[in-house]
Amino acid sequence: MDVLSTLWSTFFDWSAMKQAFPEMLKVGLRNTLVLSVSAALLGSVLGMLLAFAGLARTRWLRWPARVYTDVFRGLPAAATILLIGVGLAPVGMEIWGPNPYPLGILALSLIAAAYIGEIFRAGIQSVEAAQLEGARALGLSWGEAMRMVIIPQGIRRVLPAWVNQLISLIKDSSLVYFLGLLASQRDLFRIGQDHAANTGNESALLLAGLFYLVLTVPLTHAVNWIDRRLRDGRPAPAPTGDDDTDLALAGEAAPPTPRREDR
């Protein structure tokens, strides 16, 4: 019972959560979304470029893409954020001043691109080569065939894996606090950490975790629904009640209408 009471008082102090909630909602949520969405967009674009480079016939494109992927997937996310955020801080100071967000977004994008590039490359390679040959036979150029036939199918096949990486990116955005944030720049995790340090209670960190769940769980269910719709296609039209018409729509010949004298 002592363990349960300690756990409850440490992580489920509603007054501590209530104190941290307004700041998390107004400041932390906005900053977390800015970091995550910006890094997701930039990382997806860079990942697609890496996928094309990894599939290129020339080794001068394949090898740099392979080295980039190995390095940024092998390094811990915290180390990459510190390398980019601290190493390029003098350049950032000259361009946009003492704002760590651009470098944090860049670091998160470089990390995400390494994973997303491999996801896209696997999806593109999973499409049958005959589809590319068929598109070329219809008169499409290689670029048009990739853009209109191969890439849409490849992305559809790896949609769940891509969204899983975006969910990881939302959680990795909490590591940007290593670069030092002003009060107005703090994300959800940093606000929870500050409240926990000030109150000596961890309930604010649990509240931050609940905010992350609110962001990630609906995203997971949404992509699962989209994936089911893409796999199943549109539902069949409902029966109209007219048996002859239904059979004709199904591709079968409607039975002949009996003549008056046969009735």
Helices and strands as residue ranges (DSSP letters): H 2-11, H 14-23, I 24-28, H 29-55, H 59-74, H 77-87, H 89-96, H 101-126, H 129-137, H 142-145, I 146-150, H 151-157, H 159-172, G 173-179, G 183-185, H 188-199, H 203-232, H 243-249, G 260-262
